[in-house]
Amino acid sequence: QAQLVESGGGVVQPGGSLRLSCAASGAIFSGNTMGWYRQAPGKGREFVAVITRLGNTNYADSVKGRFTISRDNAKNTVYLQMNSLKPDDTAVYYCYGSLGLENYWGQGTQVTVSS
């Protein structure tokens, strides 16, 4: 069955870094795109970054120059390297993958940026 599992969240001070990982099932990982959304308390889910099967990437303006999405095809894993973190980056981060007509979502991992 299709499944995605995120890890790597935690608490970090402003200016710090975290790397999130998303381990995906083979079926989802073989789809056209994988990526990350985030959701802060009381707000809607916000696009963060996406990567295609061939490695092309796109980012939200709010994270350009600070976040990097990548994938390891041998491990069926997508990563989100987050640098220069700000308090506004605090959110639950969700990994997703597209397959056919559906998007599949992980359970989320909490990122808290606070001094």
C-alpha positions in Angstrom: 0.0 0.0 0.0 1.2 3.5 -0.7 2.8 5.2 2.3 5.1 8.1 3.2 6.9 8.6 6.5 8.5 11.9 7.5 11.3 12.4 10.1 13.9 14.9 11.1 11.7 17.6 12.7 12.6 19.3 16.0 13.3 22.5 17.8 15.9 24.9 16.5 17.0 28.5 17.1 16.5 31.2 14.5 19.3 30.9 11.9 19.7 27.2 12.5 19.3 24.3 10.2 17.3 21.0 10.0 17.1 18.3 7.4 13.7 16.5 6.9 13.5 13.1 5.3 10.5 11.4 3.7 10.7 7.6 3.0 8.2 6.7 0.4 6.8 3.4 -1.0 8.1 2.4 -4.4 4.8 3.1 -6.1 4.6 6.7 -4.9 8.2 7.4 -5.4 7.9 6.3 -9.1 5.3 9.0 -9.7 5.8 12.3 -11.5 6.5 14.5 -8.5 7.2 14.5 -4.8 7.4 17.5 -2.4 6.6 19.2 0.8 3.8 21.4 2.2 3.6 22.9 5.7 0.8 24.0 8.0 1.1 26.4 10.9 -1.6 26.4 13.7 -4.7 28.2 12.5 -3.6 28.4 8.9 -4.0 26.5 5.7 -1.6 24.0 4.2 1.1 26.0 2.2 3.3 24.8 -0.7 7.0 24.6 0.1 8.9 22.7 -2.5 8.5 20.1 -5.3 10.9 17.8 -7.2 10.1 15.8 -10.3 11.1 12.3 -11.2 14.0 13.7 -13.2 15.2 16.1 -10.5 13.7 19.4 -11.6 12.7 21.6 -8.6 10.5 24.5 -7.7 10.1 26.5 -4.4 7.8 28.9 -2.7 9.1 32.4 -2.8 9.3 32.4 1.0 11.9 29.7 1.1 14.0 30.3 -2.0 17.7 30.5 -1.2 17.2 28.9 2.2 15.6 25.4 1.5 16.8 22.7 -0.9 14.8 19.7 -1.9 16.5 16.6 -3.2 15.9 12.9 -3.8 17.8 9.6 -3.5 16.3 7.2 -6.0 18.2 4.2 -4.5 16.6 4.8 -1.1 13.1 6.0 -2.3 13.6 9.0 -0.1 13.1 12.8 -0.6 14.9 15.4 1.6 14.3 19.0 2.6 17.4 20.8 3.8 16.3 23.9 5.7 18.9 26.6 6.4 18.6 30.1 7.9 15.4 29.1 9.7 13.0 31.8 10.9 10.2 31.7 13.5 7.7 32.0 10.6 8.9 28.6 9.4 7.4 26.9 12.5 4.8 24.4 11.2 4.0 20.8 10.7 5.7 19.7 7.5 4.0 17.1 5.3 5.6 15.1 2.5 3.5 14.2 -0.5 3.8 12.2 -3.7 1.6 12.2 -6.8 0.5 9.0 -8.4 -2.2 8.8 -11.1 -5.1 11.1 -10.1 -4.2 11.3 -6.4 -1.8 12.9 -4.0 -0.6 10.8 -1.1 0.4 12.4 2.2 2.7 11.5 5.1 1.7 12.0 8.8 3.7 15.2 9.2 6.7 16.2 11.3 6.8 19.2 13.6 9.4 22.0 13.1 9.6 24.7 15.8 11.9 27.7 15.3 12.2 29.7 18.6 14.8 31.5 20.7 
